Amino acid sequence: MSEAGGGRGCGSSVPQRAPWSLVAATAAFCLVSATSVWTAGAAPMSREERQKLGNQVLEMFDHAYGNYMEHAYPADELMPLTCRGRVRGQEPSRGDVDDALGKFSLTLIDSLDTLVVLNKTKEFEDAVRKVLRDVNLDNDVVVSVFETNIRVLGGLLGGHSLAIMLKEKGEYMQWYNDELLQMAKQLGYKLLPAFNTTSGLPYPRINLKFGIRKPEARTGTETDTCTACAGTLILEFAALSRFTGATIFEEYARKALDFLWEKRQRSSNLVGVTINIHTGDWVRKDSGVGAGIDSYYEYLLKAYVLLGDDSFLERFNTHYDAIMRYISQPPLLLDVHIHKPMLNARTWMDALLAFFPGLQVLKGDIRPAIETHEMLYQVIKKHNFLPEAFTTDFRVHWAQHPLRPEFAESTYFLYKATGDPYYLEVGKTLIENLNKYARVPCGFAAMKDVRTGSHEDRMDSFFLAEMFKYLYLLFADKEDIIFDIEDYIFTTEAHLLPLWLSTTNQSISKKNTTSEYTELDDSNFDWTCPNTQILFPNDPLYAQSIREPLKNVVDKSCPRGIIRVEESFRSGAKPPLRARDFMATNPEHLEILKKMGVSLIHLKDGRVQLVQHAIQAASSIDAEDGLRFMQEMIELSSQQQKEQQLPPRAVQIVSHPFFGRVVLTAGPAQFGLDLSKHKETRGFVASSKPYNGCSELTNPEAVMGKIALIQRGQCMFAEKARNIQNAGAIGGIVIDDNEGSSSDTAPLFQMAGDGKDTDDIKIPMLFLFSKEGSIILDAIREYEEVEVLLSDKAKDRDPEMENEEPPSSENDSQNQSAEQIAPTSQEVDLVDQESPEESSLNSQPESLPPADTDNAASVSPSEQIPDPMENHETMSLDGECTDLDNQLQEQSETEEDSNPNVSWGKKVQPIDSILADWNEDIEAFEMMEKDEL
């Protein structure tokens, strides 16, 4: 790997100003040396098995890429459940996540260099021709500067880098004349107006056609951006400058990085998550290595690798020292406050931090990389995928998984650094889980909920840009790749930039500005690759010895305290008051609160409000204890509220030709059979008459022994359940009557009773939004008999099921008798659509907590757990930037298509056409299973 190691040589020092081509060669040698140490460590995977897995990755890529090209192109992304393209403005808004879409065939551009890495040179040549012929970069669309840079600009530059490489080889791309580079330059100039701020930090969004601030641009009023958004530009912008000779791009990106470095918190050397682009003030003062900051650190180290500028390495090492001092709590990586770095900012971690072990490998710090990677792998083994966020005791915090590649990336780097075949087995597990749980007939679908196995109708472009690239390289031998991968560096989107750019068009001043801001300890900076005898001290089982204590960290873990200050009290001193122990009627507790600067305000409704004023604390340590106490109180209250809510359920279509491949997210009911405690219910579906289910059914013979479909509205949910139960139904699915509603864009809905005793309802009831319900209704129209499984979690698909004849509708599903369950009392009853008492759940794992939570909480005198109320002092705890923010449900304006030469209409196919395609995929999948792939 060209990025491997943390320095300039291997075994002997290299002059600090040596040409980077020499440094790249020595870095690659470092990696080979490390690999050779590990050959005796564990039973190696045979070349035949590695080739088999590599071929499976190729087949998986063909399945994803082929379906995008067939069903979605020229749209930006594929919607794999409905087999059509996602076009900006033609689908319900998903909030910030749609800012990556610019009507520029995003997935095709993002996949260009993946095609070459996977040795699909003919397909690459065809794809480049399509990009040049069809893609328009002058659309009236507001896009994310960050996403457009890493995906589109990076994709064009990566494609250009490998196009000129192929042209030099003399077989492919002989016609190519830097056309992709010219498109990249055009896009670069379109992004430059975003940097028109006093700080040099770019606006987070820009209109591709109208730029910033103009009335028709519909953007330019933002004040904040995330650190990663402003700090993840230098590789692409510098490469564009080096390729074209136009220095302005590198200058702007360097200015943004310089400003972020200057605004770091000087005592902790940490940066916050979001910053005001005009004043430079930190808006969110929590700091970590996950969403909102992640690639800022990555680009500091990689900018040093690509550009050979020592100041970038010095900055990275300064930040890295702070990360390992404050954020790293092996094997965890927990966010802290930049001004109080010993105080954790939250008790959960997000999935984006999975890249960090790979970055630690490039730094040369192997031990913590192994530890964190192993912890993440244990989480994956528990949930099949890495949840979007999980707590310090490894419970699911946000249940989505949009097929993120960061864990695969770190797995690849750890294998390259250690040669340990254990990481090949990890990669094999990732392949198996993708095929088993995410593969659908039209591609691979993101997981809506890793607990239930339900799918989301999205396949992001980064899945093709990164996942398949890292997995293929993990199993590939050097001769399997048609070029030397060591000559390139990966961007954060895994696009390839050649290392020879370090000596090309070096017109940028490399004044070392780092020392202007801080005195640096030179002992922190390694100028040579780590000695492999230090990384692996004469022990081929070194990595295994690090992993072993973490094997049961997930299943046998105890909840961790969120404050390391506790450790200082192990000597015998009395520990500070914890929120879980607090009682508002305990005089001793009240005295402790007073000492911590926490006061109580009695409210008229009988509750008390807790407010902290740090200046009233007895000491700075007491003030910090008070801040921790308030944070714990808010977290505890939030957790209690979540525990009162039911998790989502799953509706899985198991009949021919679906065979369990399609899993729909369903809302639970607070009455009827509890699917989490009883066996799942399986049966054929039938529509009730009347369809609203609000009166005695006129077609009881049609729903007898089946799962009844009912439309929402006109009466209570419990009344619908009783009517279909009296008709002999074994379960019910309520379909939303709000056309176009979807679990992708709406919070999870939970059905409640009618305020009366619902013990008489003994069948399971689930709720589907309109989009998910239409999938079942369309299937019924095409295949009269459709069988589904109602469960708390999607079940593994039975391979033998696909070889069976479709069973008769008069099946044994009647024998799955419902069992009566104990009623659950609810303070608030949810009713059906027309009732004013109706409520939907907005605090499920699919919804994000507020970005800021104040240091105030209200507590009933009779309760230990408070409810956050009227906040006073603001304390940033939760919330995310960029990708994690995308789960917020926002409405955006509909953009008009500005490219008349390309058809952007929805490619909506009839169900028979879709299923015909599916049958071919099913046959191919059966062949794979026979080959034990």
N, C-alpha and C positions, 0 to 999 in steps of 0.2 A: 504493500500500500504506500502510495506516495505521501500520504498524510501521517504515516505511522510514526510512533515515537514522539518525544517531546523536544527534540533538538536537532543538532546539525551534523552529528557524526556517529560512528559506532566503534567504541573501543578507544578512539583517539579523538582529540578535539579538531574541529574544522574552524578556520578563521571566520569571525563573525560576519565578514562582508564577502564570503565566498559566493560565487555564482550558484543560483539555486539548483541548476541542473546537477551539480555535484552533490548538493544536499539531498536532492531527491533520490539519487542513486544510493547514497549511504543509508538513507531512511529505509529504502526497500531492503537493503542488506540486513538492517536491524531486524526487520520482520522475519526474514528467512532464518536468522540466527535463533530468534525466539521460537519459531516453529520447530526447529530441529530438536530443541530441548524436550519437546512434548511427545515425540514419537513413541517413547516407552511408557507413557503415562496410562494409557487405557487401550483396550482392544480397538484397533482402527477399523473404520468402516471400509469395506472392500470397494475397489474402483468400480466394480459392476453395480453395486448398490448406489454409489454416488451418481453414476451415469443414469441409472434408472430414475432417481429422484430429480436429477437435472432435466431429464426428458419429461417428467411429470410437470415440472414448473413451466416448461415450454408449452405443453398442452393446455395448462391452466391459463397462461397468457393468451394463447390463441382463442380460448373460449371467451375471455373478457374482451380482448381487442376486436375479435371478429364480430361479436354481438354489438359492440359500439359502432363499428363501421356499417353493419347491416341495418341496425334498428335506430341509431341515433344520429350518426354523422349527417349534416355538418353541425349539429347542436353541440353545446359545450360538453355535456355529460350524458351518460346513459342512465335511464331509470329502469333497473333490471327486473322489477316485478311486473311492470306494465309494458315492458318491451318497447319503449319509445325514448326519444331524446328530451332532455330538460332544456327548455328555451326560456331565457330570462323574460319575465313578464307574461308568459303563457301558463305558468304554474303558480299556485299560491306561494306568496313570499315566505321564505324561511329566515328572514332577517339578514344579519351580517354574513351568513354563510353564502348567500347568493352574490356577494360582492366579488367573488372569484370568477363569476360568469360574465363574459364580455361579448358574447356572440362572435367569438374568434376560434371556434373549434378547439376548445381548451384541451380536451383529452388527447386529440391527435398531436398537438404541439408538445404536450407534456410527455408523450410516449416516443418521440423521435429517437433519442439516443438509446432508449431501452431496446428498440428494434435491432440496433447494431450490436449492443452487448449480447443479445440473445442470438446473434449470428443470422438475423433475418434481413440481409442486405437488400434483397430484391424488394421486400415489403417497405424497407426504409426509403428506397429510391422512389417508389410509388407514393409513399406518404409525403415526401418532400414536394413532389409535383402537385399533390392535392393542396398542400399548404400554400404554395405559390399561386395556384390557380383560384382557390376559393376563399382564402382567409382575408377578411377586411379588418384593419385596425383603426378605422375611422368611424366607429359606431357611436351613436348617441346613448351611451351607457355609462353609469357611474360604477367604477370598479375600485377594488382595494389596491392601493399602490404596492403594498407588501405582497399580496398574492399574485398580482400581475407580474411583479418583478421575478419572484422565485419560480413561478410556473411557466409564464409565457416568455418573458425575456430570457430566463434561464434555459427554457426549452429550445428557443431559437438558437441561442449561443451553443448549447450542447449539440444540437443538430448540425450547426455549422462546423464545429470542431471535428466531428466525426465524418462529415461530408468531405472536408479537405483531406482528412486522413485516407479515406477510401479512394479519393481521386488520385492521391499520390501513389497508391498501390497499383493503379492502372487498370482495374477491372470494372469498377462501378463509378458512377457519378462523374463520368468524363465530361459531361455537358455542364456541370455545375460551375457557376461563376459568382460565388459569394452572394447569391440571392437571399439566403436566410439571414446573412449578416446585415444586408441592407434593410430587411424587415425589422431586425433587432434595433438597428440605429433609428429607424422611424419610430418605433415604440419607445425607445429611450428618450427621444425628444418630446414625445407626448407626456412622459412622466415628469419631465423636468419642472414644469410649472408648479408642481406640488411642493417644491423646495423653496417657494417664494415666501419665507417666513423670516422673522428677525433672528431666530435661533439657528436656522439652517436645517431644523428638523422638518421632514415633509408632512404635509397634510395626510391623513390616513386614506382619503379617497380622492379620486379625480375623474372627470368626465373625459372619455377618450376623444370626443369630438370638440368639446368646448372648453376643456381645461378646468380652471378654478375660478370661483367667485362670480362669473357671469350669471345673469339670471337664468339663462337656459342651461347652465351647467348643473344646477340643483345640488351643488356641494361647495365646500369652501368656508363653511361656517363652523366647522369643528374646532375645538380648542385642545383636545387631548389625543394622544396616540400612545400605543404601547411601546415599550423599550425594544422589543424584537422587531416591531414594525419599522422603526426608524434605524435600527442597528443591523438589519439584515439586507444590506444593499451593496456592500463593498465588493463582494466577489463578482457579481454580475456587472455592476457599473464599471469596475476597474477592468474587467475582461473586455467590455465593450470599448473602453478607451484604448486598451492595448491593441485590440484587433483593428480598430478604425483610425487611430491616431488622434481622435477627438478627446482631448483631456478633460473636458467639462464634466463628464459623467463621473469619473474617478474623483475629481475635486469635490463635487457635491456630496458624494457618499462619504468621503473622508471628513468633511466638515460636520456632517451629522454624527459620525462616530466620535469626533473630537469633543463635540458639545456634550454628548452623553457621558463621556469620561470625566469631563470637567464637573458635571453635575452629580457625580456619584457621592454618596454619603462618606465624608472624609474619615470619620472615626472607624467605620465598619468596612469601608471599601466595597459596599454593596449598592446596587441600583434598585429602584422601585419598579413596579409593574407598568404604571402609566404615568405620563409626564405631560405638562402643558407645553404645547409647541411654540407658544409665544413668550411665556415668562420663564420656562425652564423649571417651574416648581413641580415637585412630585405630587401627583394626584392620588395615587395609591402607593402607600409607603411600605407594602409588604414585598418581600424579595424571596425568590426561589430559583429553581432551574427548570421549571415547567412552563406552562402556557404564559405568554406575554413577555418572557425574558429569554427563553431557551436559546434560540438561534443567534442572539446577540453575542453570547459567550462563544458559541461555535464559530462565528465569523471572525472574531478576534484571533483565534488560533489559526484558522484556515487562511486568513488574510496574510498572516506571517508566512505560512507555507507557500502561498501562491505568489506573493509580492516581495518576500524577503525583507520586509520592513521590521526591524527589531522592536520598534515601539509597540507594535500589535502584540508581540509575544510578552513584553513586559506588562502591558495592561492585562492580558489574559492571566498571567501568573499572579498578579496582584489580586484580581477577582477570585481566582481559583483558591488562593490561600484563605480568603474570606469565606468562600463556600465550604471548604473543608473544616474551617474553624467553627462556623455557626450553623450552616444549613445541613451539613452531613451528620446524620445520626445513624451510622451503619446498622442495618442495611437501608435505612430510610433516608429520604431527602425531604425535609419539612420546611415550609416557608417561615420566615422570621420577619420582624419589623426592622427596617434599616437603621432606625435610631436606637432601638433596644434589641440588638441581635440575639441576646440570650432568651428572648421572649418569642415563642412560636406564634405565628399569625393564624394558623388553622391546624386542624387535626386530620386533614386528608391530603392526598396526593393526586395529581392528575396524570393521565396517561402520557402526555407529551414529554415528561421527564425521562421516559424510557430511552431517549437518545443519549442520555448523559454517560452511561457506561461506555458507549462507543467513543465519546469524546475523551473520556478518561484514558482509554486505550491509546488514543493519539497523543495525549499528554505524556503517557508512559507510566500512569499510576494504576497498576493492574489490580491490586488487591481490593480496593473499594469498588472497582468496576465489576469484579467477579461477585462481590457481595450483593450489590444492588441488583445486578442482572438476575442472580439466583432468586432473590426475593420476588422480583417481577414474574419470573417463570413459575414460581409456586402459586402466585395469584392466577396466572393463566391456566395452570393445571386444574385449579378449582372451578373456574368459570368458563373455560375453553378459549376465552379472549380476555384481553386486558380491559376492564371497565374504564370508562372515560374518567372516572375518579373513584378512589377507594380510601377508606379510613386507615388510621394507624393500626387498628386491630383487624384490618383486611376485610371489612364489610363493604358492600357496594354502596358508593355515595351517589354517583351518576352511572346509570346502567348501560348507556349507549356504547357502541364500539363501531366507529365508521371505517373499519379496516385500516387502521393506522399502521405504518410500516416501521416506526421507530424501534420497536423491540427487535424486529428482524435485522435492522441496521446494526444495533449493538451486538447481536449474536454473530453477525458476519465479522465485525471487527475483532471480537474476542477470539473467534476461531483463527483468524489470520494472525493474531498476536501470539496465541498459545499453541495452536495446532492440536488442541484437545478435541478428540472425536466426540466428546460429550456435547459440544455445540452443534455438531452435525445431527445428533439425535434431537436436539431442541428444534432445529430447522425442520426436521421430519415431522415433528409434532405440529408445527405451524401449518405445514402443507396439509396434513390430515385434517386438522380442525377447519381450515378454509374449505376444503372439499366436502366435509361432512356437514358443516353447519351454515356456511355462507353461500355455497354454490347454489345457484338457481338456474333454470333453463336458459335465461337470457343474460347470464353473466354471474357476478358475485354481488350479493346484497349486503349492505351494512346491517349490523345488529341493532335493532331498536332497544332490546333489553337482553343482556347476556344471561339473566336469570331465567327468562322464559324461552329464549331462543327465537323470539319474534324478529322479523326483518323490517328494514326501512327501505323505501324505494329510492336508493341512492347508491351510486358507485363513483366515488370521487376520483378525479384524474390522478391524484397522487398515488392511488393504488397501483396503477399501471406504471407510473414514473419511477416508483421506489420499490414496492414490495417484490415484484418479480425480478427486478434487477439484483437486489441483495440476496434473494433466495437462490437465484441461478448462480451467482458468483460464489455463494457459500459452498456449492457442490461441484463447481467447475474446476477442472485442471487448467493450467496455463495454456495448454495447446487447444483447449476448447474455445478460447476467445481469440478473435481474429486480429486483435491488436494488444499492445502491452498496457494493461490497466494501470500499471505503476507510473505511467507517464501523465496521469490525469489526477485531478482532485475532484471530490464530490462536493457539490453545493448542498444546501439543506434540503433541496428537492431531488437530490441524487443526480443532478445533471453534471456532465463531465466537462471540465475546463483544462486545457493543456498546461503543464507546468512551464513550458518554454515562454509563456507570457511574462514571466518574471524578468526577462531580459529584453522585452520588446517595448518600444515606445515609452521609455522611462523618462518622461518629461515632468512627472510630478515630484515636487520637492519632498524629500524624505526627512525633513527636520524632525528630530525626536522631541515631540512635545510632552511626552509622558513625564519626564523628569521635571518639567515646569510645575507640575501639580503635586508631586509627592517625592519623598526620598525613598529610594527603592533598596531593598536588601538584596544584594547580588546573589546571595546564597540560595535565594528562592528560584533562580533561573538556571535551568540546565541547558548547556550549550552542546551537549552530546547525547546520543541515544542512551537510555538506561542499559547497564550491563545485564545481560541475561542471567548471569549468576546471582545478581541481586534480585531480579524479578522472580526467578525460580531457583531458590538457593539449593542447588544440587539435589533437588527432589522432584522427580517427574510427576508426583502426585500433589504438587503444591496447590494447584487450583482446586482439586478435589477436596483437599483438607480445609480450604476456605468455604467451599459450598456446603460441606457435610452438616455443620451446625445449623444451617438454614433450611434443611430439608423439610422440617415440620413447622416452619415459622408461621405459616398461614393457618393450618388446621389446629395447632396447639398453642396459639398465641394468646396472651392475656392483654386486655386493653392497656395501652401505654398512657402514662401521665403526659400532659402536653407541655410541661414545664421542666426544664432541666435544673431549675433552681432547687427542686426537691432534693437533689443529690447532696446539696450542701448541708442538709439537715440530718444526714445519716449518722453524724457523729454523736447524736444524742439530743440536739436541740429540738424544740417542738416545731413541727412543720407548719406552714401557713394554712389558713382555713381554705378548704376546697369547696367549690360550689355544690358538689353532690352531698356534702355534709351539712350545709347551712340550713338553719331553721329560724324563721323570723321571730319566733317566740322565745328563743334562747338568749338570755341577757349577756352571756359570755360571748356569743357570736356577734351580738350587736356592738359590743365593746371592741372587738377585733375589727369589725367593719369601720368603726370610727377612726381607729388607728391607721387604717389603710386609706382614709380619705373618702370612704363610701358613706353616704347619708341616706336616710330613709324618709320618704314622703308618703303620708297616709292619704289614700284616695277615697273618694266618696263611696265607691262600690265595695269597700272592704279590703281591697288589695293595698299593697305598699309598693312604692316605686323606689328602685335603687339607682342612685346617681353618684358617680365618682368625680371628685375634684382633686387632682393630684397634688395641688399646692396645699391642701389641707391635711395631707398625710404626715405622719410623725417623722418619717425619713424617706429618702429616695428608695430604699429597699422596700419599705412598706407601700410606697406609691406603686412600685412595680408589682408587688403582690396584689394590690387592689386592681390594677389593670388586668392581671391574669384572672383574678376572681370574676371580674365582669365579663371577660371573654368566655370563661368556662360556663358562666350562668346563661349566656346567650346561646352557646353551642348546646348546652344541656336541654334548654327549652326547645330549641329547634329539633333536636333529636327526638324528644318526647312527642312533639307534634307529628313527626314523620311516622313514629311507631303506631300512632292511632289510625294511620291510613293503610289500606290494603294494597299490596303490590299488584302490578298488572298481571293479566292472564294471557293465555295463548289459544288461538284457534288455528289448528293445523289441518290442511286439506290432505287426506291420506288416500283418496280413491284414485283410480286411473284417470288421467296420466300424470297426476301430480306426485303421488307416492310420498307425501310428507315433505316435499321440497318447499312448499309455500307456507309460511307461518305468519299469521296476522296478529298484531298487538290488540288485545281486547281489554276493556275496562271491567273491573270486578263488580260484584253486587254485595251489599251488606246483608243479604238474606239468601236463603236457599242453601244448596249443598256447597260446602267449602272445598274447593278443588285442591287446596294445599294440604288438607287432612284426609281426603278420601281418594279413591281410585278415580282416574280420569273417566270422562264419559265419551263414548264413541258411538256414532250413529249417522244415518243419512239425514239430510236436511229437507225440509218441506215448508213452503210458505203457508201461513195461516190465513184463514178467511173468517172474518175481515182481517185485512193485513195489519191493522193497528192493534189487534188483539184486545180491544176494549170491551168486548161482549162475548157471549158464548159462541164458540167456533161453529161455523156451519159445515166445516169439512173435517170432523174429528177422525174419520177413517184415514185421511191423508197424513195426519200428523201423529197418529197412534204409533208409539214405539220409535218415533223419530225426534230429531232436534228441530224445533219450530223456529221459523224466521218471522220476526215481528218488526213492524215499523214503529219508531219512536213517535210519541205525541198523543194527545187527546185523553189520556188517563194515566194513572200512576203505574210505575214499573211493577209494583207488587200485584196490581190487578191483572196486568198482562200475564204475569207468571202463573197466577191462579187459574186463569182461563185456559192457558195451553196445558197446564198440569191436569186439569179436569178432563181435557180432551185426550189424555194419554201420552202426551209428549214426555220424553225423557230428559229434555233440556231445552233451553231457549237462547236465541241470539237476537238482541234488539239492535236494529240498524238505524243509524241516525237519519232523520228526515231532512236535515240541512244539507242540501246537495253541495258536494265539493269538499265537505269537511274531511279531515285526515288526521291520523295520529302523528303525522310528520309535522303538522303546524299547530296542533291544538294540545293543550294539557290533557293528561289522562283523565277520563271521566269515570266516576264511581257511582253506581246506582244504589239508592237507599230505599228503605221501606216506606210505608204510607203512614207512619206514626202509630200504627196498631201492631198487635202481636203478629209476627210473620212466621211463627213456628210451623204453620201448616204448609209452607212452601218448602218442598223437599227436593226440587230439581235444581241443577246448576243454571245460573243465568249470567250471560256475558254481554257486553256492549261493544259494538263495532261502529266506528265512524263511517261516513258515506263511502269514502274511497275504498276502505277495506271491505265493506259490505258488498260493494259492486263487483269485487273480484269473485265472491261466491255466487252472486246472482248471474254474472256472465257465464260462469262455469255451468250453472244449472241450465241456462238457455242452450248451451252447446251440448252438454252431457246431462241428460235428464236426471241421473242419479249421481249425487255428489256426497261423499262421506267425509265427515270431519271429526277431529278429536278436540274435545274441550279439556284443557289441563292448566295446571299452574306453570308448566314449563314444557316447551316443545320436546317431543320424544325422538330418540334416535330412529332414523329411517331404517326399516327392515329391508335388506337387499332382496330377500326372497319375495317380498310383497310385489315387486315389479314383475315377477314371473308368474304370479297368480292371475286367474281369471277374475274379472270384477265380480264381487259377490252380489247376491241378490239383495234388493232393498229390504226384503223381509228377512233381515238377518237377526243375529242374536243380540242386537243392541238392546232389545227390550229387557234382556236378562241383567243388564247393568242397572240394578235397582238403586235408587237414590237412598241415602241414609240421612236420618234426621240429625241435625246439628243443633248445638246449644245456641240460643239467640244471643246477639251482641247488642247491648244497649247503646244508643247513639244520642248525643245531645241535640244534634241537628239532623233532621231528616231530609235527604235529597229526594226530590220528586221529579216527575217527568216534565217535558219541555214547557207545557203551558202553565205550570204551577209557579207562583212567585217565590216558592221556597227552594227552587232548584239551585244547585251549586255544583261547580266542577272543582276538581282538586288541582290547585296550582302549585303545590309544593311537593309533587312527586319527584323522583330522581331525574325525570326528564326536564324539570324546570330548575333554573338556577337560583341560588340565593341572591339577595341584593348585594350590589357591589360594596356598599358601605353599611356598617351596623354601628350604632352609637353605643357609648358606654352607659347605657341605662337599661334597666329591666324592671318589670313589675312582678310582684309575687303575692300570692294569697297567703294570709297568715297561717292557714291550715295546710299549706303545701310547701314542699321543699324545692320544687322545680318552678322557676319563674317563667313569665311570659314577657318577651321584650315589648316595652311600651315607650311612649314619649321620650325619644332619645335626645340627649343633650350633647355631650362631647362625642365627636365623630371618631370612630376607630375602624380602619379598613381591615376586614377579615376575609370575606369571601369574594367571589366573582372572578371573572376571567377576561382576558383580552384575546382577540383573534378567534381561533377555532372554537374555543369553549364558549365564547360569547355567542357563537352562531346559533346556540340552542334557544336564545331568547326569541320569543315570537313577536316580530315587528312587521309593520306594513310598509311597503316601499312603493314608489310610483312605478307605473308601468311604462317601460321604455319601448319605443317604436323601433322596428327593424330599419337600419340604415343601409343595408346591403341588398339591393334589389337583384343582384346576380345570383344569389344563393337562396334556395328554398329553405325557410326556417319553420315551416309549418309543422305541427305535431304529426308524427308518423303513427297515428292510431291504427292498429291492425285489428281485424275481426278475430274473435277467439279461436276460430278454426285455423286461421293462418298461424297464430301464435303457437297453438298446440301442435301443429304439424312440425314447426321448427323444434318444439320441445321434444317430440318423439325422436328426432334425429339425435338430439343431445342425450336423451335417455339411453338410446342404443349405444352411443359412444361410452357413456358412463358405465353401462353394464359390461362392456368389453374391458374397461379399465379395471373393474372389480374382479373380473375373471383372471386378469393378469396380476392381481393382488397389488395394484397400484394404490 
